[in-house]
Amino acid sequence: MAAGVDGSASYAVRELTARRRNEDANITRLAARLDSFPIFALSYLADSMVGPTGVRHPQYADVIRRLTNAIRLEGDRAHVEELDDDALLWLWNSNVRSTAVVLEGFARRRDDAQLIPALVRGLLGERRNGRWRNTQENATALEALVGYYKVFEADQPNFSAAVALAGNAIGSATFQGRSSAAQSVRLAMPDLLRQVAAGSEADLALSRAGTGRLYYTARLQFVPSTPSPPSDQGIHVERQYARVGDTGDGPSATTFAAGDLIRVTLTITLPKERLFVAVSDPLAAGFEAVDSWFRTTAADLAKGASAQSSDGSFMDWWRRGGFDYVEKYDDRVALFATRLSQGRHEFSYIVRATTAGTFSAAGTWAEEMYAPEVNGRSAPVTVIIK
């Protein structure tokens, strides 16, 4: 009987060893084709590379490197940029779904703790009205967030946090119990300059005492005293003026005659999809936005000219998004978009040159409303009205 038991055990060991050898061979064959793998598939492959005892396959590090390279960091958020392959639509795949799959794997396997909070914020930032776009995204996102919660948020928050600049305390906050409410510590610019002289550097330090995890974001807000140069921090913005004539639009120009109607064209180019985008286009003091409420020739022209690059169809709006709201003021025109797809978007409107003189207009400013570090600005311009 003892010999039989030993023989069965030996057979089981040989069988498990053979299976493991076959699995390793299959993983090696798959690893040779990693360049064509969707990102979410790489995450599943990483799962298969972890043995029962936690031992990683020799090519595990290369898979994690590829996963990390697919993550795009923007401010305090991150997301996974999935392959642009139409075949993946049959799987209801999207950047949100891939972000959730990678986040769940990272949290469970403890791959890169530094990227995990940014992936969580990026995933939460993709919600609309408290949910994601479809059942696939809802299911994978909730599974990822629950997995993150079990690993990183098991301890109920009960701690105090302190903020110090250049070794001097500037504020504190207390967190007790689970809550999504954030607390802020603000420092006015004059106080900041008293703490840190212009042109010098100092450490901003945050500390925690107690149990639970502390997450924070630091932002600097300021108003420049001179027109700022163009910038592209994730949103590329261009602006063009052209006189509107009887035979159509003239060439791009910055010199006009009093009374001219002028088409302002704003071009927003995005490297990826953006959510909740706000655009503010300052008007030169000699311009006046033409309102389309009153029945005039200029108003009729403005009604047709306040348009964007979308063709207006449901499918085009579903694919590309667009500007949902437009507000015209005396000093600016403001645009708001719930979603803008990757690529080029245009919006145009009509102004009238009303006052002779030389005027300056600051650059058009665009930003993600809930991630303002993702922004862009066009060049300032000087307009001459004769």
Long-range contacts (C-beta under 8 A, 24 or more apart in sequence): 20-51, 23-48, 24-57, 27-57, 27-59, 28-59, 31-59, 31-62, 31-63, 34-62, 34-63, 34-66, 37-66, 38-82, 38-83, 38-85, 38-88, 38-93, 38-98, 39-67, 39-70, 39-80, 39-81, 39-82, 39-83, 39-98, 39-101, 39-102, 40-80, 40-82, 40-93, 40-97, 40-98, 40-101, 40-102, 42-66, 42-67, 42-70, 43-67, 43-101, 43-102, 43-104, 43-105, 44-101, 44-105, 46-105, 46-109, 46-111, 47-105, 47-109, 50-109, 64-111, 64-112, 67-102, 67-105, 67-106, 67-111, 68-112, 68-115, 70-98, 70-102, 71-102, 71-115, 71-119, 72-272, 73-115, 73-118, 74-234, 74-371, 74-373, 74-374, 75-217, 75-371, 75-372, 75-373, 75-374, 76-118, 76-121, 76-217, 76-371, 76-373, 77-118, 77-121, 77-122, 77-125, 77-371, 78-115, 78-118, 78-119, 78-121, 78-122, 79-119, 79-122, 79-123, 79-126, 79-272, 80-119, 81-272, 92-134, 92-135, 92-136, 93-136, 94-133, 94-136, 94-137, 95-272, 95-273, 96-123, 96-126, 96-132, 96-133, 96-137, 96-140, 96-141, 97-136, 97-137, 97-140, 97-141, 99-123, 99-126, 99-144, 100-137, 100-140, 100-141, 100-143, 100-144, 101-140, 101-144, 103-144, 103-145, 103-147, 103-148, 104-140, 104-143, 104-144, 104-147, 104-148, 107-144, 107-147, 107-148, 107-151, 107-152, 108-147, 108-151, 110-151, 116-148, 116-152, 117-215, 120-145, 120-148, 125-275, 125-370, 125-371, 126-275, 128-275, 128-338, 152-213, 153-213, 155-211, 155-212, 155-213, 156-211, 156-212, 157-210, 157-211, 157-212, 157-213, 158-210, 158-211, 158-212, 159-208, 159-209, 159-210, 159-211, 159-212, 159-214, 160-208, 160-209, 160-210, 161-206, 161-207, 161-208, 161-209, 161-214, 161-216, 162-206, 162-207, 162-209, 163-204, 163-205, 163-206, 164-204, 164-205, 164-206, 164-207, 165-192, 165-195, 165-196, 165-202, 165-203, 165-204, 165-205, 166-195, 166-196, 166-202, 166-203, 167-203, 167-205, 168-195, 170-195, 175-212, 175-214, 189-222, 219-372, 219-373, 227-360, 227-362, 227-363, 227-380, 228-362, 228-363, 228-377, 228-380, 229-363, 229-377, 229-379, 229-380, 230-363, 230-377, 230-378, 230-379, 231-375, 231-376, 231-377, 232-376, 233-373, 233-374, 233-375, 233-376, 234-270, 234-271, 234-274, 234-368, 234-374, 234-375, 234-376, 235-268, 235-269, 235-270, 235-274, 235-277, 235-366, 235-367, 235-368, 235-374, 235-375, 235-376, 236-268, 236-269, 236-270, 236-376, 237-266, 237-267, 237-268, 237-269, 237-279, 237-363, 237-364, 237-365, 237-366, 237-376, 237-377, 237-378, 238-266, 238-267, 238-269, 238-378, 239-264, 239-265, 239-266, 239-267, 239-281, 239-363, 239-364, 239-378, 239-379, 239-381, 240-264, 240-265, 240-267, 241-265, 241-381, 241-383, 244-301, 244-305, 244-350, 254-381, 254-382, 254-383, 254-384, 255-383, 255-384, 255-385, 255-386, 256-353, 256-383, 256-384, 256-385, 256-386, 257-353, 257-385, 257-386, 258-353, 258-354, 258-355, 258-356, 258-385, 258-386, 259-352, 259-353, 259-354, 260-352, 260-353, 261-290, 261-298, 261-301, 261-350, 261-351, 261-352, 262-287, 262-350, 262-351, 262-352, 262-353, 263-305, 263-348, 263-349, 263-350, 264-333, 264-348, 264-349, 264-350, 264-351, 265-346, 265-347, 265-348, 266-335, 266-346, 266-347, 266-348, 266-364, 266-378, 267-344, 267-345, 267-346, 268-340, 268-344, 268-345, 268-346, 268-347, 268-366, 268-376, 269-343, 269-344, 269-345, 270-340, 270-341, 270-342, 270-343, 270-345, 271-342, 272-342, 273-321, 273-339, 273-340, 273-341, 273-342, 274-337, 274-339, 274-340, 274-368, 274-374, 275-338, 275-339, 275-368, 275-370, 276-336, 276-337, 276-338, 276-368, 276-369, 276-370, 277-336, 277-337, 277-340, 277-366, 277-367, 277-368, 277-369, 278-334, 278-335, 278-336, 278-366, 278-367, 278-368, 278-369, 279-323, 279-334, 279-335, 279-336, 279-337, 279-347, 279-364, 279-365, 279-366, 280-332, 280-333, 280-334, 280-335, 280-364, 280-365, 280-366, 281-332, 281-333, 281-334, 281-335, 281-364, 281-365, 282-331, 282-332, 282-361, 282-362, 282-363, 282-364, 283-330, 283-331, 283-332, 283-333, 283-351, 283-361, 284-359, 284-360, 284-361, 284-381, 284-383, 285-355, 285-357, 285-359, 286-353, 286-354, 286-355, 286-356, 286-357, 286-359, 286-383, 286-385, 287-351, 287-352, 287-353, 287-354, 287-359, 287-361, 287-383, 288-330, 288-351, 288-352, 288-354, 289-328, 289-329, 289-330, 289-333, 289-349, 289-350, 289-351, 290-349, 290-350, 290-351, 290-352, 291-328, 298-350, 298-352, 301-350, 302-349, 302-350, 305-348, 305-349, 305-350, 306-347, 306-348, 306-349, 306-350, 307-347, 307-348, 308-345, 308-346, 308-347, 308-348, 309-344, 309-345, 309-346, 309-347, 310-345, 320-345, 323-347, 353-385, 354-385, 355-385, 356-385, 356-386, 357-384, 357-385, 358-382, 358-383, 358-384, 358-385, 359-383, 359-384, 359-385
